[in-house]
Amino acid sequence: MKSIQSNIKKAKQYLDKNQCIAVPTETVYGLAGNAYSDISVKKIFNLKKRPMSNPLIVHYYDINQLKEDCHIGNDFTKLYNKFSPGPITFVLKLKKNSKISKFVTNKHNSLAVRFPKHALFRKLLKQLDYPLAAPSANISTGLSSVQASDVNEEFGSKVKYILNGGKCQIGVESTIINLLSKPVILRYGGLDISKIEKIVKKKILIRNNLKKKIAPGQLPLHYSPGIPLRMNAKERNKEEAFVLIKKRKITFKNYYYLSKKNDLKQAAKNLYSLLRRIKKDGYKMIAVEKILNKGIGKTINDRLRRASKY
């Protein structure tokens, strides 16, 4: 317990000085900084080599803190009560008197917000008097980090501190829903859209390639291991790593399992780690067998589709 408090204290000290640190969430690790500070937010963009036109998600401890920055409505309240803290991000209307840095939103009058579930991150947020802007802790367009060692590989000593919370439980980013008018899904993620529809009691449109970027996850090339990747492969070429979703009789060496039981949740949790491992093992190309486009399988396919644009 003392070490946890000591780590949170150290993390807070860096954040209070407008430094960026890495934080664990239930989805992926985040590169965090004070969302009210232009200095901190600019550092996030610079470290990630991220286009300033790509807005950031801001993480809050609870709804009371959020009310200082955003207008909230009925759909938000229903979804917040059911799924937060958890892997869902809401795009809400920003209040005119909000202290959120203009660089977070790309000067839009909306804000993407989330309430993370990871216990260690929540303890940190509770200690702060500002929310944290925290996109995924990786170089822009690359693979997200799902453990502290991934963050270290991405940034080395450029990130001053990593709050180590172990391996992320979900392994893919949050689902993003735009609540500025009628609910619209902007990014597939760790929360199944059908569960959201049950709460708002309406069919929700999917628009995850908007030209006007009001939330992350919209770029055509994203989540890439930095080598060519092809989907729905029935066979592999000799020089390719072959990614499988269920156990089969194998007569060749260059195969990797996302899951041996066609378990989509397990596959999502393993996705980024496996792609990172394949790259380290020296392969120049990846083939992935067909993955069921259902539930979190839609999220996996979305990530692979964007990675295939390399």
C-alpha positions as CSV (number, residue, x, y, z in Angstrom):
1,M,0.0,0.0,0.0
2,K,2.9,2.4,0.8
3,S,4.5,1.7,-2.5
4,I,1.2,2.5,-4.3
5,Q,0.9,5.8,-2.5
6,S,4.5,6.6,-3.2
7,N,4.1,5.9,-6.9
8,I,0.9,8.0,-7.1
9,K,2.7,10.8,-5.2
10,K,5.6,10.7,-7.7
11,A,3.2,10.7,-10.7
12,K,1.4,13.7,-9.3
13,Q,4.7,15.6,-8.8
14,Y,5.6,15.2,-12.5
15,L,2.1,16.1,-13.6
16,D,2.0,19.2,-11.4
17,K,5.2,20.4,-13.1
18,N,3.5,20.1,-16.5
19,Q,5.4,16.9,-17.4
20,C,3.9,14.0,-19.3
21,I,3.8,10.5,-17.7
22,A,2.5,7.1,-18.8
23,V,-0.6,5.8,-17.0
24,P,-2.4,2.4,-17.0
25,T,-6.0,2.0,-18.0
26,E,-8.2,-1.0,-18.5
27,T,-7.9,-0.5,-22.3
28,V,-4.4,0.6,-23.2
29,Y,-1.7,2.7,-21.5
30,G,-2.1,6.5,-21.9
31,L,0.4,9.3,-22.3
32,A,-1.0,11.8,-19.7
33,G,-0.7,15.5,-19.0
34,N,-2.7,18.2,-17.4
35,A,-5.6,18.9,-19.7
36,Y,-5.9,22.5,-18.5
37,S,-2.2,23.3,-19.4
38,D,-1.2,24.3,-22.9
39,I,2.4,23.4,-22.0
40,S,1.5,19.8,-21.0
41,V,-0.9,19.2,-24.0
42,K,1.7,20.4,-26.5
43,K,4.2,18.0,-25.0
44,I,1.8,15.1,-25.5
45,F,1.5,16.0,-29.2
46,N,5.2,16.5,-29.6
47,L,6.2,13.2,-27.9
48,K,3.6,11.2,-29.9
49,K,4.5,13.0,-33.2
50,R,0.7,13.4,-33.4
51,P,-1.0,15.9,-35.8
52,M,-2.5,18.7,-33.8
53,S,-5.8,18.2,-35.8
54,N,-6.3,14.9,-34.0
55,P,-8.1,15.7,-30.7
56,L,-7.4,14.1,-27.4
57,I,-9.5,12.2,-24.9
58,V,-9.7,13.8,-21.4
59,H,-10.0,11.5,-18.4
60,Y,-12.0,12.4,-15.3
61,Y,-12.5,10.8,-11.9
62,D,-16.3,11.4,-11.8
63,I,-19.2,13.3,-13.2
64,N,-18.9,16.1,-10.6
65,Q,-15.5,17.1,-12.0
66,L,-16.8,16.9,-15.6
67,K,-19.6,19.3,-14.9
68,E,-17.1,22.1,-14.7
69,D,-16.2,21.6,-18.4
70,C,-19.1,20.1,-20.3
71,H,-22.8,20.2,-20.8
72,I,-24.5,16.8,-20.1
73,G,-27.8,15.4,-21.3
74,N,-30.1,12.4,-20.7
75,D,-28.3,9.9,-23.0
76,F,-25.0,10.7,-21.4
77,T,-26.5,10.3,-17.9
78,K,-28.0,6.9,-18.7
79,L,-24.8,5.6,-20.3
80,Y,-22.6,7.1,-17.6
81,N,-24.6,5.4,-14.9
82,K,-24.5,2.0,-16.6
83,F,-21.0,1.9,-18.1
84,S,-18.7,4.4,-16.3
85,P,-16.1,3.9,-15.1
86,G,-15.3,1.8,-18.1
87,P,-14.2,1.6,-21.8
88,I,-16.6,4.2,-23.2
89,T,-15.7,7.7,-24.3
90,F,-18.4,10.4,-24.8
91,V,-18.1,13.5,-27.1
92,L,-20.0,16.3,-25.3
93,K,-20.5,20.0,-25.8
94,L,-17.8,22.1,-24.1
95,K,-18.8,24.9,-21.8
96,K,-17.6,28.4,-22.8
97,N,-15.9,29.0,-19.5
98,S,-14.1,25.6,-19.5
99,K,-10.4,25.6,-18.6
100,I,-9.6,22.8,-21.1
101,S,-6.6,23.7,-23.3
102,K,-7.6,24.7,-26.8
103,F,-5.0,22.3,-28.1
104,V,-6.9,19.3,-26.7
105,T,-10.0,19.9,-28.9
106,N,-8.3,21.4,-32.0
107,K,-10.4,24.5,-31.2
108,H,-13.7,22.7,-31.5
109,N,-16.5,23.4,-29.1
110,S,-16.7,19.7,-28.1
111,L,-14.7,17.4,-25.9
112,A,-14.1,13.7,-25.8
113,V,-14.2,12.5,-22.2
114,R,-13.8,9.2,-20.3
115,F,-13.9,7.8,-16.8
116,P,-11.3,5.0,-16.7
117,K,-11.8,1.9,-14.6
118,H,-8.3,1.0,-13.7
119,A,-8.0,1.2,-9.9
120,L,-4.5,2.7,-9.9
121,F,-5.3,5.4,-12.5
122,R,-8.5,6.3,-10.6
123,K,-6.5,6.8,-7.4
124,L,-4.2,9.2,-9.2
125,L,-7.2,11.1,-10.8
126,K,-8.7,11.5,-7.3
127,Q,-5.6,13.2,-6.1
128,L,-5.6,15.8,-8.8
129,D,-7.5,19.1,-9.2
130,Y,-7.4,18.9,-13.0
131,P,-8.4,16.2,-15.5
132,L,-5.8,14.4,-17.6
133,A,-5.5,14.4,-21.4
134,A,-4.3,10.9,-22.2
135,P,-4.1,9.5,-25.7
136,S,-2.5,6.1,-26.2
137,A,1.1,5.9,-25.1
138,N,2.7,5.3,-28.5
139,I,4.1,7.1,-31.5
140,S,1.2,8.3,-33.7
141,T,-0.2,5.6,-36.2
142,G,1.7,2.8,-34.4
143,L,0.6,0.0,-32.0
144,S,-0.8,1.0,-28.7
145,S,1.0,0.1,-25.5
146,V,-0.6,-2.5,-23.2
147,Q,2.1,-2.9,-20.6
148,A,4.8,-0.7,-19.2
149,S,7.6,-2.3,-21.2
150,D,5.8,-1.3,-24.4
151,V,5.8,2.4,-23.3
152,N,9.5,2.1,-22.6
153,E,10.1,0.7,-26.1
154,E,8.2,3.6,-27.6
155,F,9.6,6.5,-25.8
156,G,12.6,5.5,-23.6
157,S,13.8,8.3,-21.3
158,K,11.6,10.9,-23.1
159,V,8.7,9.9,-20.8
160,K,9.8,10.9,-17.3
161,Y,7.7,8.4,-15.4
162,I,5.6,5.3,-16.0
163,L,2.9,4.5,-13.4
164,N,3.1,0.7,-13.8
165,G,-0.3,-0.9,-13.4
166,G,0.4,-4.3,-15.1
167,K,-1.0,-5.5,-18.4
168,C,-4.2,-3.9,-19.6
169,Q,-7.2,-6.1,-19.2
170,I,-9.1,-5.2,-22.3
171,G,-6.2,-4.5,-24.7
172,V,-8.0,-2.2,-27.2
173,E,-9.1,1.4,-26.9
174,S,-12.5,2.6,-25.7
175,T,-15.6,2.8,-27.8
176,I,-16.3,6.5,-28.7
177,I,-19.9,7.8,-28.9
178,N,-20.8,11.3,-30.2
179,L,-23.6,12.7,-28.1
180,L,-23.7,16.3,-29.5
181,S,-27.0,15.4,-31.2
182,K,-28.3,11.9,-32.1
183,P,-25.9,9.3,-30.7
184,V,-23.3,8.2,-33.3
185,I,-20.4,5.8,-32.8
186,L,-17.1,7.3,-33.9
187,R,-14.8,4.4,-33.0
188,Y,-15.3,0.7,-32.3
189,G,-13.8,-0.2,-28.9
190,G,-13.9,-2.2,-25.7
191,L,-17.6,-1.8,-25.2
192,D,-20.0,-3.7,-27.5
193,I,-22.3,-1.3,-29.3
194,S,-25.3,-3.5,-28.8
195,K,-25.1,-2.9,-25.1
196,I,-25.1,0.8,-25.6
197,E,-28.2,0.5,-27.9
198,K,-30.1,-1.4,-25.1
199,I,-29.6,1.6,-22.8
200,V,-30.5,4.4,-25.1
201,K,-33.2,2.3,-26.7
202,K,-32.4,3.3,-30.2
203,K,-30.3,2.1,-33.2
204,I,-27.0,3.9,-33.3
205,L,-25.3,5.0,-36.6
206,I,-21.6,4.1,-37.1
207,R,-19.5,6.9,-38.6
208,N,-15.9,6.2,-37.9
209,N,-14.2,7.9,-40.8
210,L,-15.4,11.6,-40.5
211,K,-13.4,14.3,-42.2
212,K,-14.0,16.7,-39.3
213,K,-12.0,15.1,-36.5
214,I,-13.8,15.6,-33.1
215,A,-12.4,12.5,-31.5
216,P,-9.4,10.1,-32.1
217,G,-9.4,6.8,-33.9
218,Q,-10.5,8.3,-37.3
219,L,-7.3,8.2,-39.2
220,P,-7.1,5.8,-42.2
221,L,-3.7,4.5,-41.1
222,H,-3.6,3.6,-37.4
223,Y,-2.6,0.9,-35.0
224,S,0.1,-0.3,-37.4
225,P,3.1,-2.6,-36.5
226,G,5.0,-0.8,-39.2
227,I,5.0,-3.7,-41.7
228,P,2.4,-4.8,-44.3
229,L,-0.6,-6.7,-43.0
230,R,-3.4,-8.5,-44.8
231,M,-6.7,-9.7,-43.5
232,N,-9.0,-12.7,-44.1
233,A,-6.1,-14.8,-45.1
234,K,-6.8,-18.5,-45.9
235,E,-3.2,-19.4,-46.4
236,R,0.2,-17.7,-45.6
237,N,3.2,-17.0,-47.8
238,K,6.5,-18.4,-46.6
239,E,7.8,-15.0,-45.6
240,E,4.7,-14.0,-43.7
241,A,3.8,-14.5,-40.0
242,F,0.4,-16.2,-39.9
243,V,-2.0,-15.0,-37.1
244,L,-4.6,-17.5,-36.1
245,I,-7.8,-17.2,-34.0
246,K,-8.3,-20.9,-33.2
247,K,-6.2,-24.0,-32.8
248,R,-5.5,-26.1,-35.9
249,K,-3.0,-28.7,-37.0
250,I,0.1,-26.9,-38.1
251,T,2.8,-28.1,-40.6
252,F,4.8,-24.9,-40.6
253,K,6.6,-22.8,-38.1
254,N,5.7,-19.1,-38.7
255,Y,2.3,-19.0,-36.9
256,Y,1.0,-17.1,-33.9
257,Y,-2.2,-17.5,-31.9
258,L,-4.4,-14.5,-30.9
259,S,-6.5,-17.2,-29.2
260,K,-6.6,-21.0,-29.5
261,K,-10.3,-21.1,-28.7
262,N,-11.8,-18.5,-31.1
263,D,-12.2,-16.3,-27.9
264,L,-12.6,-12.8,-29.2
265,K,-12.1,-11.1,-25.8
266,Q,-8.8,-13.0,-25.4
267,A,-7.9,-12.1,-29.0
268,A,-8.5,-8.4,-28.4
269,K,-6.4,-8.5,-25.2
270,N,-3.5,-10.2,-27.1
271,L,-3.8,-8.2,-30.4
272,Y,-1.2,-5.4,-29.9
273,S,1.3,-7.5,-27.9
274,L,1.2,-10.2,-30.6
275,L,1.7,-7.7,-33.5
276,R,4.6,-6.1,-31.6
277,R,6.2,-9.5,-31.0
278,I,5.9,-10.5,-34.7
279,K,7.7,-7.3,-35.6
280,K,10.5,-8.0,-33.1
281,D,10.8,-11.6,-34.4
282,G,11.9,-10.1,-37.7
283,Y,9.0,-10.8,-40.0
284,K,8.4,-8.3,-42.8
285,M,4.8,-9.1,-43.5
286,I,1.7,-10.4,-41.5
287,A,-1.3,-12.4,-42.7
288,V,-4.3,-12.7,-40.3
289,E,-7.0,-15.3,-40.8
290,K,-10.6,-14.2,-40.9
291,I,-12.0,-13.0,-37.6
292,L,-15.7,-13.1,-36.8
293,N,-17.1,-9.6,-37.3
294,K,-19.3,-9.7,-34.1
295,G,-19.0,-8.0,-30.8
296,I,-15.4,-7.0,-30.0
297,G,-14.5,-8.9,-33.2
298,K,-15.7,-5.7,-35.0
299,T,-13.1,-3.7,-33.0
300,I,-10.3,-6.2,-33.8
301,N,-11.2,-6.0,-37.5
302,D,-11.3,-2.2,-37.4
303,R,-7.8,-2.1,-35.9
304,L,-6.5,-4.6,-38.5
305,R,-8.2,-2.7,-41.3
306,R,-6.5,0.5,-40.4
307,A,-3.2,-1.3,-39.8
308,S,-3.4,-2.8,-43.3
309,K,-3.2,0.7,-44.8
310,Y,0.6,0.7,-44.1
